[in-house]
Amino acid sequence: MRAAAGDRIIIKGHHVGEPDRDGRILEVHGDAGGPPYLVRWEEDGHEGLLFPGSDAVIHHFEHHDAPPTPSETAT
């Protein structure tokens, strides 16, 4: 599992009727985008370190701190 700061992480509910947990990855503490991740949870704003399990899904977003691609710099 790999992530970057700004990505969204969703933890699936474990029981029938239990909602999914949704959070924003604030920091990546592992090598090459690996866990643990510092996450801010949307439902209550709580922040904590997370070592995600197999019930986690990461949604990657384009990050503005990445260098521009050649097509973005072409005039």
Secondary structure, DSSP 8 states (H G I E B T S, - for coil): ----TT-EEEE--SSTT---EEEEEEEE-SGGG-S-EEEEETTT--EEEE---TTEEEE----TTS---HHHH--
